[in-house]
Amino acid sequence: MSQRRKVSHGLQSSFQTKTAQRSETLLGDDEDEEGTQPSSSQVQRGLDRLTPAQVDLKMSEVVQFFLVKDQKKMPIRRADIVKHVLKEYRNIYPEIMKRVERTLEQVFGLKVVEMDTKNHVYMLINKLETVEGAAFSVGPSTPKSGLLFVILSIVFMKGGVVKESLVWNTLKKLRVDPGREKHEEFGDVKKMVTDEFVRQRYLEYVRVPHTEPVEFEFRWGQRADIEVSKVKLLEFMGQLHDQDPKSWSQQYRDATSPMPGTSSQRQSSQR
């Protein structure tokens, strides 16, 4: 009986060893399974084990992954790229990303921007649209982007942070009622604003601490920092109120600053 156990244990150990060896063929023997950034030596060892055609195929798959995610303006996480696309090729991630960025820029005119360096979250920016500094440099082109433009204008004019009640009341005046679940143009307005625009990183939707009943506020999002022209927002507000944009001195300084701060910097300055 003990002999049978030894044989069984030996077969299991042999199977595990062979499986590990097969994985090491692509992963490299010292690759971190948690997806940490591989060293240059690990990358080179991984490339040495692959053919150029294999690398090009995997690069094409990652490009396709970026393009599909970008259709919904969704941020792209490195963890998702590794898990769903690279898989056993994760030890050549840096080289794959270099080629992906070059392809997206040269072929599609899209720039990869790392909007969260801690969690490695990326977004795509259309270089053709940002020649003048922002994707909204000529104003909104669709009803949905128009709604976003209005909300970002409110947030910007209030210094980057505004209570949600003010946003809802302003939209009601524009006959866009967030209480209606089926707006003829936007569907569920509240869901679009608090879910879709937030997931796309145009807005942040944050609970205000120590409030009863619970209150939320909107803040300027990371994608808005990159894509949206504050000068155009001011011009929009000026037309709306028949007022010179320069009359809002603080907002005008912020809009025309050569090095605009991030949303987190603005929030810190307000505390």
C-alpha positions as MATLAB code, in Angstrom:
seq = 'MSQRRKVSHGLQSSFQTKTAQRSETLLGDDEDEEGTQPSSSQVQRGLDRLTPAQVDLKMSEVVQFFLVKDQKKMPIRRADIVKHVLKEYRNIYPEIMKRVERTLEQVFGLKVVEMDTKNHVYMLINKLETVEGAAFSVGPSTPKSGLLFVILSIVFMKGGVVKESLVWNTLKKLRVDPGREKHEEFGDVKKMVTDEFVRQRYLEYVRVPHTEPVEFEFRWGQRADIEVSKVKLLEFMGQLHDQDPKSWSQQYRDATSPMPGTSSQRQSSQR';
ca = [
       0.000    0.000    0.000;
       2.822    2.379    0.944;
       4.538    1.503   -2.334;
       1.416    2.538   -4.259;
       1.391    5.892   -2.471;
       5.031    6.456   -3.384;
       4.353    5.730   -7.043;
       1.325    8.043   -7.032;
       3.277   10.805   -5.319;
       6.124   10.353   -7.779;
       3.839   10.670  -10.794;
       2.212   13.790   -9.337;
       5.589   15.401   -8.648;
       6.778   14.561  -12.151;
       3.643   16.085  -13.698;
       4.016   19.284  -11.639;
       7.683   19.585  -12.568;
       6.981   19.200  -16.298;
       4.120   21.722  -16.093;
       6.387   24.221  -14.385;
       9.082   23.672  -16.990;
       6.599   24.299  -19.823;
       5.492   27.537  -18.165;
       9.103   28.646  -17.680;
       9.676   28.255  -21.414;
       7.652   31.397  -22.010;
       7.453   33.057  -18.606;
      11.051   32.859  -17.524;
      12.041   31.126  -14.315;
      12.073   34.259  -12.155;
       8.949   35.989  -13.470;
       6.588   37.338  -10.791;
       3.139   35.834  -11.272;
       1.506   38.922   -9.763;
       2.379   40.898  -12.901;
       5.112   43.189  -11.564;
       7.262   44.916  -14.155;
       9.812   42.369  -15.480;
      13.480   43.334  -15.668;
      15.243   43.983  -18.971;
      17.033   40.636  -18.671;
      13.707   38.838  -18.190;
      12.280   40.611  -21.225;
      15.267   39.627  -23.350;
      15.084   35.988  -22.226;
      11.384   35.961  -23.086;
      12.044   37.400  -26.559;
      14.806   34.865  -27.177;
      12.282   32.049  -26.660;
       9.792   33.459  -29.168;
       9.738   33.969  -32.917;
       9.203   37.473  -34.368;
       5.865   36.262  -35.748;
       4.692   35.257  -32.259;
       5.626   38.657  -30.844;
       3.917   40.512  -33.706;
       0.752   38.444  -33.276;
       0.575   39.177  -29.561;
       1.225   42.869  -30.226;
      -1.679   42.922  -32.699;
      -3.957   41.311  -30.118;
      -3.088   44.004  -27.554;
      -3.709   46.757  -30.139;
      -7.139   45.257  -30.818;
      -7.822   45.117  -27.070;
      -7.013   48.851  -26.748;
      -9.237   49.767  -29.693;
     -12.212   47.776  -28.390;
     -11.908   49.355  -24.925;
     -11.555   52.815  -26.421;
     -14.876   52.529  -28.273;
     -16.583   53.053  -24.907;
     -13.908   55.464  -23.662;
     -13.074   52.996  -20.902;
      -9.731   53.148  -19.069;
      -7.449   50.204  -19.847;
      -5.737   48.439  -16.927;
      -2.393   46.697  -17.251;
      -3.753   43.862  -15.118;
      -6.501   43.250  -17.702;
      -4.022   43.332  -20.591;
      -1.891   40.693  -18.852;
      -4.827   38.553  -17.752;
      -6.927   38.594  -20.909;
      -4.396   39.067  -23.710;
      -0.731   38.538  -22.829;
      -1.273   35.626  -20.418;
       1.867   33.441  -20.621;
       3.663   36.196  -22.562;
       3.511   38.631  -19.643;
       7.286   38.651  -19.125;
       7.701   40.586  -22.418;
       5.064   43.157  -21.459;
       7.404   46.201  -21.739;
       8.490   45.278  -25.257;
       4.929   44.536  -26.346;
       3.754   47.919  -25.004;
       6.521   49.777  -26.862;
       5.345   48.239  -30.124;
       1.667   48.767  -29.270;
       2.234   52.468  -28.549;
       4.200   52.906  -31.781;
       1.525   51.129  -33.847;
      -1.378   53.021  -32.303;
       0.385   56.328  -32.914;
       1.660   55.714  -36.441;
      -1.288   53.755  -37.837;
      -4.302   55.073  -35.916;
      -3.113   58.513  -34.747;
      -3.776   57.525  -31.113;
      -1.499   58.286  -28.184;
      -1.343   55.966  -25.145;
      -1.395   57.972  -21.909;
      -0.776   56.378  -18.511;
      -3.323   58.238  -16.378;
      -2.628   56.277  -13.181;
       1.028   55.330  -12.739;
       0.423   53.511   -9.433;
      -2.215   51.111  -10.761;
      -1.011   51.308  -14.394;
      -4.215   52.527  -16.018;
      -4.082   53.773  -19.613;
      -6.283   55.744  -21.956;
      -6.123   56.610  -25.657;
      -6.000   60.209  -26.874;
      -6.710   61.098  -30.490;
      -3.651   63.062  -31.601;
      -5.558   64.517  -34.548;
      -8.084   66.053  -32.139;
      -5.498   67.354  -29.700;
      -3.505   69.485  -32.113;
      -4.874   72.575  -30.351;
      -4.514   71.005  -26.922;
      -7.805   69.191  -26.269;
     -10.302   66.798  -27.799;
     -13.057   69.328  -27.078;
     -10.991   72.184  -28.569;
     -13.815   73.023  -30.969;
     -16.639   72.269  -28.561;
     -18.922   69.242  -28.205;
     -19.977   67.463  -31.389;
     -22.722   65.119  -30.084;
     -25.610   65.492  -27.603;
     -23.819   63.245  -25.102;
     -20.584   65.213  -25.286;
     -22.679   68.372  -25.042;
     -24.193   67.158  -21.765;
     -20.723   66.337  -20.460;
     -19.490   69.760  -21.599;
     -22.235   71.474  -19.581;
     -21.473   69.480  -16.426;
     -17.729   70.057  -16.724;
     -18.433   73.771  -17.160;
     -20.343   73.813  -13.869;
     -17.584   71.926  -12.064;
     -14.854   74.135  -13.517;
     -16.638   77.388  -12.635;
     -17.009   76.190   -9.034;
     -13.301   75.541   -8.665;
     -13.206   71.873   -9.564;
     -15.673   70.577   -6.948;
     -19.464   70.996   -6.874;
     -22.367   69.399   -4.994;
     -24.429   67.080   -7.125;
     -27.647   68.925   -6.213;
     -26.380   72.004   -8.080;
     -25.633   69.916  -11.161;
     -29.091   68.284  -11.128;
     -30.850   71.635  -10.647;
     -28.891   73.182  -13.518;
     -29.749   70.284  -15.821;
     -33.441   70.597  -14.915;
     -33.355   74.226  -16.057;
     -32.023   72.934  -19.372;
     -34.956   70.475  -19.526;
     -32.722   67.493  -18.860;
     -34.366   65.971  -15.792;
     -32.085   63.451  -13.994;
     -35.185   62.060  -12.266;
     -36.533   60.705  -15.537;
     -35.365   57.206  -16.384;
     -36.094   57.492  -20.099;
     -34.951   60.815  -21.516;
     -35.543   60.795  -25.274;
     -31.888   61.602  -26.035;
     -29.871   60.299  -23.079;
     -31.979   57.551  -21.526;
     -31.264   57.380  -17.789;
     -29.516   60.734  -17.302;
     -28.447   60.150  -13.720;
     -26.940   56.781  -14.547;
     -25.106   58.202  -17.545;
     -23.563   60.975  -15.456;
     -22.739   59.060  -12.247;
     -21.776   55.792  -13.915;
     -20.669   56.191  -17.532;
     -18.931   59.590  -17.259;
     -17.314   58.487  -13.986;
     -16.056   55.144  -15.369;
     -14.650   57.026  -18.355;
     -12.769   59.255  -15.863;
     -14.268   62.514  -17.072;
     -15.825   63.039  -13.642;
     -15.277   61.869  -10.096;
     -18.386   61.186   -7.993;
     -17.428   61.307   -4.321;
     -19.407   61.002   -1.111;
     -19.158   64.054    1.142;
     -18.003   62.892    4.590;
     -20.144   63.392    7.704;
     -23.362   64.293    5.862;
     -26.822   63.057    6.833;
     -28.672   62.454    4.631;
     -25.780   61.343    2.467;
     -24.555   63.911   -0.063;
     -22.260   63.521   -3.060;
     -20.146   65.944   -5.075;
     -18.682   65.968   -8.557;
     -15.023   66.652   -9.211;
     -12.970   67.209  -12.334;
     -11.753   63.846  -13.670;
      -8.372   62.680  -14.957;
      -9.488   62.279  -18.578;
     -11.001   65.754  -18.557;
      -7.604   67.138  -17.516;
      -6.130   65.740  -20.713;
      -8.952   66.119  -23.242;
     -11.049   69.146  -22.327;
     -10.093   72.738  -23.108;
     -10.843   75.027  -20.147;
     -10.602   78.029  -22.468;
     -13.478   76.626  -24.546;
     -15.457   76.024  -21.354;
     -15.008   79.677  -20.412;
     -15.987   80.828  -23.897;
     -19.083   78.638  -23.642;
     -20.009   80.203  -20.280;
     -19.331   83.661  -21.669;
     -21.752   83.092  -24.533;
     -24.306   81.631  -22.151;
     -24.197   84.639  -19.816;
     -23.268   87.266  -22.447;
     -20.124   88.030  -20.488;
     -16.414   88.444  -21.224;
     -14.618   85.221  -20.138;
     -11.835   87.357  -18.644;
     -14.306   88.723  -16.090;
     -14.017   85.395  -14.252;
     -10.448   86.194  -13.227;
      -9.638   83.051  -11.227;
     -11.067   80.677  -13.805;
      -9.381   82.599  -16.615;
      -5.984   82.266  -14.896;
      -6.559   78.549  -14.453;
      -7.680   78.103  -18.069;
      -4.740   79.989  -19.586;
      -2.054   78.639  -17.272;
       0.719   76.958  -19.313;
       0.976   74.177  -16.739;
      -2.524   73.405  -15.461;
      -2.636   71.379  -12.250;
      -4.241   68.011  -11.893;
      -7.580   67.543  -10.228;
      -5.890   66.325   -7.036;
      -3.720   69.438   -6.904;
      -6.753   71.678   -7.254;
      -8.539   69.856   -4.506;
      -5.547   70.199   -2.181;
      -5.362   73.932   -2.805;
      -8.992   74.318   -1.772;
      -8.491   72.681    1.653;
];
